[in-house]
Amino acid sequence: MSYDGKKGWVRVHRSIEGHWIFKDPKILKRWIIILIKVNHSAVKFNVGHELHVCQPGSSYRSLEDWSRLFETNKRQVKKIFQLLENDNMILCQILGKGNQRKHLLTVKNWDKYQ
């Protein structure tokens, strides 16, 4: 469950030009998609009869949802998430089991983008 509205903004500092992500247009686009698709306010959601809260800067989606947003396949989404996690840009947790399994993605230092 994520905020999908068209309102609001995300701040990106000019220093991004010196970041490795700026040199790869596909990854940069996907990073911006992450920034605009995470929640701007807390949202509660249920996974296997357990209530969770998706905080601002987080998004609860399946790999299929992310692959549609990124216009790629699930394998590439996993690789992108791993790359961003390795650089401490995101934290990705898997919640649920089987068909109910989704990813709780959290943008680290979310407040820098607000």
VOLOTI-926628 format. One record per atom (N, C-alpha, C, O): x, y, z; residue number from 1. Coordinates in steps of 0.02 Angstrom, whole numbers, plus 50000, padded with zeros to 5 digits. Each point is the difference from the previous one (the first is absolute). Example, Ala and Ser with C-alpha at 12.3 -4.5 7.8 and 13.67 -1.06 7.14 Angstrom:
2
R       u       v       w   num
R   50660   49716   50390     1
R   49955   50059   50000     1
R   50045   50060   50000     1
R   50052   49999   50033     1
R   49930   50054   49931     2
R   50042   50059   50003     2
R   49961   50055   50037     2
R   50025   50055   50008     2
This chain:
114
R       u       v       w   num
R   50042   49942   50000     1
R   49958   50058   50000     1
R   50045   50061   50000     1
R   50040   50009   50046     1
R   49953   50033   49905     2
R   50043   50058   49994     2
R   49960   50059   49974     2
R   49947   49992   49969     2
R   50079   50066   50044     3
R   49969   50061   49976     3
R   50015   50006   49926     3
R   50058   49999   49979     3
R   49891   50008   49980     4
R   50010   50005   49928     4
R   49974   50067   49973     4
R   49988   50005   49940     4
R   50004   50045   50102     5
R   49975   50064   49979     5
R   50051   50038   49958     5
R   50059   49981   49998     5
R   49918   50070   49969     6
R   50044   50040   49958     6
R   50019   50066   50034     6
R   50031   50043   49969     6
R   49952   49964   50095     7
R   50014   50062   50035     7
R   50066   49994   50038     7
R   50023   49945   50014     7
R   50005   50113   50002     8
R   50061   50001   50039     8
R   50062   50004   49956     8
R   49996   50008   49939     8
R   50061   49987   50094     9
R   50063   50007   49965     9
R   50054   49959   50035     9
R   49991   49978   50057     9
R   50063   50012   49908    10
R   50058   49966   50028    10
R   50060   50045   49984    10
R   50008   50023   49944    10
R   50034   49988   50106    11
R   50058   50044   49991    11
R   50061   49957   49981    11
R   50015   49950   50033    11
R   50019   50069   49914    12
R   50061   49967   49979    12
R   50055   50054   49997    12
R   49993   50049   49963    12
R   50060   49941   50075    13
R   50054   50049   50003    13
R   50044   49995   49939    13
R   50009   49946   49971    13
R   50019   50110   50009    14
R   50045   50001   49942    14
R   50060   49954   50007    14
R   50031   49979   49951    14
R   49987   50004   50110    15
R   50057   49956   50011    15
R   49990   49930   49971    15
R   50047   49961   49996    15
R   49891   50024   49983    16
R   49987   49935   49969    16
R   50042   49991   49937    16
R   50015   49944   49979    16
R   50004   50112   49990    17
R   50042   49996   49940    17
R   50066   49964   50013    17
R   50029   49970   49954    17
R   49996   50032   50108    18
R   50062   49966   50016    18
R   49990   49929   50026    18
R   50049   49965   50013    18
R   49889   50014   49993    19
R   49985   49933   50025    19
R   50001   49949   49943    19
R   49984   50018   49943    19
R   50035   49921   50072    20
R   50004   49948   49948    20
R   49933   49989   49965    20
R   49999   49983   49941    20
R   49946   50027   50094    21
R   49934   49987   49971    21
R   49984   50047   49942    21
R   49961   49982   49955    21
R   50068   50078   50046    22
R   49988   50050   49948    22
R   50029   49978   49933    22
R   49977   50023   49947    22
R   50073   49935   50055    23
R   50034   49978   49938    23
R   49963   49944   49963    23
R   50018   49983   49944    23
R   49930   49990   50087    24
R   49961   49946   49969    24
R   49928   50022   49995    24
R   49963   49997   50049    24
R   50015   50026   49891    25
R   49933   50027   49992    25
R   49944   49953   50022    25
R   49950   50022   50027    25
R   50057   49913   49960    26
R   49948   49952   50019    26
R   49993   49995   50076    26
R   49945   50001   50026    26
R   50112   49994   50008    27
R   49999   49995   50073    27
R   49976   50066   50030    27
R   49961   49999   50048    27
R   50061   50056   49924    28
R   49978   50066   50025    28
R   49924   50007   49994    28
R   49967   50023   50047    28
R   50005   49957   49896    29
R   49928   50003   49991    29
R   49965   49956   50052    29
R   49949   50021   50028    29
R   50076   49921   49984    30
R   49969   49954   50048    30
R   50007   50027   50071    30
R   49955   49990   50041    30
R   50100   50043   49975    31
R   50008   50031   50065    31
R   49948   50055   50010    31
R   49970   50006   50053    31
R   50019   50034   49895    32
R   49950   50053   50004    32
R   49930   49970   50007    32
R   49959   50026   50037    32
R   50028   49919   49928    33
R   49935   49966   50007    33
R   49991   49978   50073    33
R   49946   50009   50028    33
R   50106   49963   50002    34
R   49996   49980   50070    34
R   49983   50061   50043    34
R   49955   49996   50042    34
R   50081   50059   49947    35
R   49989   50060   50041    35
R   49929   50027   49994    35
R   49972   50025   50049    35
R   49999   49971   49892    36
R   49932   50027   49992    36
R   49945   49950   50018    36
R   49942   50020   50008    36
R   50075   49916   49997    37
R   49949   49950   50016    37
R   49997   49979   50073    37
R   49951   49968   50021    37
R   50099   50050   50019    38
R   49995   49984   50071    38
R   49949   50046   50034    38
R   49984   50054   49974    38
R   49992   49924   50082    39
R   49948   50038   50036    39
R   50026   50067   50025    39
R   50058   50007   50017    39
R   49897   50041   49984    40
R   50016   50065   50030    40
R   49972   50005   50071    40
R   50016   50046   50036    40
R   49941   49906   49982    41
R   49973   49997   50069    41
R   49991   49927   50018    41
R   50000   49956   49957    41
R   49993   50030   50108    42
R   49994   49931   50024    42
R   49934   49969   49976    42
R   49948   50032   49998    42
R   50056   49904   49983    43
R   49942   49962   49977    43
R   50003   49931   50034    43
R   50052   49967   50000    43
R   49892   50011   50028    44
R   49997   49933   50030    44
R   49980   49949   49947    44
R   49962   50015   49954    44
R   50066   49924   50052    45
R   49982   49946   49955    45
R   50004   49934   50037    45
R   50035   49994   50050    45
R   49930   49956   49924    46
R   49995   49934   50031    46
R   50039   49949   49959    46
R   49994   49998   49939    46
R   50046   49961   50095    47
R   50035   49944   49968    47
R   49989   49940   50044    47
R   50025   49997   50057    47
R   49939   49954   49918    48
R   49989   49938   50037    48
R   49971   50012   50069    48
R   50024   49971   50049    48
R   49926   50070   49956    49
R   49966   50016   50063    49
R   50045   50037   50049    49
R   49989   49997   50060    49
R   50061   50036   49914    50
R   50045   50039   50042    50
R   50001   50071   49972    50
R   50013   50011   49941    50
R   49975   50038   50102    51
R   49997   50070   49979    51
R   50069   50031   50001    51
R   50038   49993   50048    51
R   49979   50041   49897    52
R   50065   50034   49993    52
R   49986   50073   49982    52
R   49945   50018   49979    52
R   50105   50024   50030    53
R   49995   50070   49981    53
R   50055   50014   49949    53
R   50059   49988   50012    53
R   49920   50039   49932    54
R   50047   50020   49948    54
R   50012   50075   50011    54
R   49957   50041   49987    54
R   50102   49975   50037    55
R   50017   50069   50020    55
R   50015   50043   49939    55
R   50011   49974   49945    55
R   49990   50092   50064    56
R   50023   50044   49945    56
R   50069   49978   49976    56
R   50044   49984   50040    56
R   49965   50016   49895    57
R   50063   49978   49971    57
R   50003   49926   49987    57
R   50052   49973   49980    57
R   49892   49992   50032    58
R   49996   49928   49989    58
R   49944   49984   49951    58
R   49954   50039   49990    58
R   50050   49901   49981    59
R   49949   49977   49955    59
R   49992   49924   50007    59
R   50050   49964   50006    59
R   49889   50013   49994    60
R   49985   49929   50006    60
R   49971   49976   49934    60
R   49941   50011   49986    60
R   50100   49957   49973    61
R   49979   49977   49933    61
R   50032   49932   49985    61
R   50050   49980   50031    61
R   49920   49985   49922    62
R   50029   49938   49977    62
R   50054   50014   49948    62
R   50004   50055   49972    62
R   50038   49895   50015    63
R   50049   50008   49946    63
R   49967   50011   49933    63
R   50026   50035   49957    63
R   49914   49934   50034    64
R   49963   50011   49938    64
R   49981   50073   49992    64
R   50005   50028   49946    64
R   49972   50003   50109    65
R   49983   50071   49998    65
R   50061   50042   49981    65
R   49996   50044   49957    65
R   50060   49942   50076    66
R   50061   50038   49985    66
R   50023   49988   49929    66
R   50023   50046   49967    66
R   49971   49892   50008    67
R   50022   49986   49932    67
R   49957   50039   49949    67
R   50026   50022   49949    67
R   49910   49985   50065    68
R   49957   50041   49955    68
R   50022   50073   50003    68
R   50004   50033   49948    68
R   50009   49992   50111    69
R   50021   50070   50007    69
R   50067   50013   49966    69
R   50010   50051   49969    69
R   50037   49901   50038    70
R   50067   50006   49971    70
R   50003   49979   49927    70
R   50050   50010   49966    70
R   49895   49961   50009    71
R   49997   49975   49931    71
R   50056   49950   49987    71
R   50038   50005   49951    71
R   49967   49945   50094    72
R   50050   49948   49994    72
R   49973   49936   50032    72
R   49941   49997   50017    72
R   50101   49954   49993    73
R   49978   49937   50030    73
R   50019   49997   50075    73
R   50038   50042   50024    73
R   49935   49908   50011    74
R   50011   49994   50072    74
R   50074   49988   50016    74
R   50025   50024   50051    74
R   50010   49940   49907    75
R   50071   49987   50011    75
R   50040   50065   50001    75
R   50043   50010   50042    75
R   49941   50035   49912    76
R   50034   50064   49997    76
R   49982   50044   50060    76
R   50042   50037   50026    76
R   49895   49959   49997    77
R   49979   50037   50059    77
R   50041   49979   50060    77
R   50024   50041   50038    77
R   49985   49893   49970    78
R   50040   49974   50056    78
R   50072   50026   49996    78
R   50029   50019   50050    78
R   49999   49982   49889    79
R   50068   50025   49991    79
R   50005   50074   50017    79
R   50048   50022   50033    79
R   49903   50017   49946    80
R   49999   50071   50015    80
R   49995   50011   50076    80
R   50036   50040   50028    80
R   49918   49924   50004    81
R   49992   50006   50072    81
R   50065   49981   50036    81
R   50019   50034   50047    81
R   50014   49913   49930    82
R   50062   49979   50032    82
R   50054   50052   49992    82
R   50037   50015   50047    82
R   49968   50014   49894    83
R   50049   50053   49987    83
R   49988   50060   50046    83
R   50047   50026   50030    83
R   49891   49996   49976    84
R   49983   50057   50042    84
R   50009   49983   50074    84
R   50020   50043   50039    84
R   49965   49895   49981    85
R   50011   49979   50069    85
R   50075   49999   50016    85
R   50021   50021   50054    85
R   50019   49955   49899    86
R   50072   49997   50011    86
R   50031   50069   50009    86
R   50050   50007   50034    86
R   49918   50044   49937    87
R   50025   50069   50007    87
R   49963   50036   50057    87
R   50006   50061   50008    87
R   49956   49902   50032    88
R   49965   50027   50058    88
R   49949   50054   49982    88
R   49989   50047   50039    88
R   49981   49947   49902    89
R   49950   50048   49977    89
R   49930   49978   50020    89
R   49956   50041   50011    89
R   50033   49893   49991    90
R   49935   49972   50019    90
R   50009   49942   50047    90
R   50055   49973   50008    90
R   49891   50009   50024    91
R   49995   49938   50040    91
R   49940   49963   49973    91
R   49946   50030   49993    91
R   50061   49907   49992    92
R   49946   49960   49973    92
R   49987   49940   50045    92
R   50044   49960   50012    92
R   49893   50035   50012    93
R   49980   49944   50042    93
R   49944   49963   49964    93
R   49957   50031   49969    93
R   50043   49903   50036    94
R   49947   49960   49971    94
R   49950   49983   50055    94
R   50019   49974   50053    94
R   49918   50041   49935    95
R   49946   49985   50047    95
R   49950   49954   49966    95
R   49987   50006   49941    95
R   49985   49948   50098    96
R   49951   49953   49973    96
R   50033   49939   49970    96
R   50061   49995   49997    96
R   49896   49958   49982    97
R   50024   49937   49972    97
R   49961   49985   49936    97
R   49944   50022   49991    97
R   50087   49941   49965    98
R   49967   49978   49939    98
R   49975   50057   49958    98
R   50036   50048   49987    98
R   49900   49947   49992    99
R   49970   50052   49958    99
R   49989   50066   50037    99
R   49990   50052   49969    99
R   50013   49945   50097   100
R   49990   50060   50041   100
R   50066   50037   50012   100
R   50000   50054   50030   100
R   50055   49919   49946   101
R   50066   50029   50013   101
R   50009   50065   49961   101
R   49990   50003   49939   101
R   50030   50048   50097   102
R   50015   50065   49969   102
R   50061   50030   50033   102
R   50023   49976   50052   102
R   50004   50076   49918   103
R   50060   50033   50025   103
R   49982   50066   50034   103
R   49964   50041   49972   103
R   50062   49967   50088   104
R   49995   50064   50034   104
R   50066   50035   49987   104
R   50051   49985   50031   104
R   49948   50062   49923   105
R   50059   50037   49980   105
R   50001   50066   50038   105
R   49950   50035   50002   105
R   50107   49981   50027   106
R   50008   50062   50037   106
R   50059   50038   49972   106
R   50055   49974   49995   106
R   49933   50089   49988   107
R   50054   50044   49976   107
R   50037   50026   50062   107
R   49971   50031   50043   107
R   50093   49954   49959   108
R   50041   50024   50056   108
R   50008   50076   49994   108
R   50004   50027   49944   108
R   49998   50007   50111   109
R   50007   50073   50002   109
R   49944   50035   49962   109
R   50012   50050   49966   109
R   49928   49924   50038   110
R   49942   50026   49965   110
R   49992   50075   50011   110
R   49981   50037   49954   110
R   50033   49986   50106   111
R   49990   50071   50016   111
R   50043   50046   49956   111
R   49982   50058   49992   111
R   50073   49918   49980   112
R   50040   50040   49955   112
R   49963   50018   49936   112
R   50016   50049   49967   112
R   49934   49911   50015   113
R   49963   50010   49937   113
R   49936   50039   50010   113
R   49962   50009   49953   113
R   50027   50014   50108   114
R   49938   50036   50016   114
R   50013   50073   50017   114
R   49954   50037   50015   114
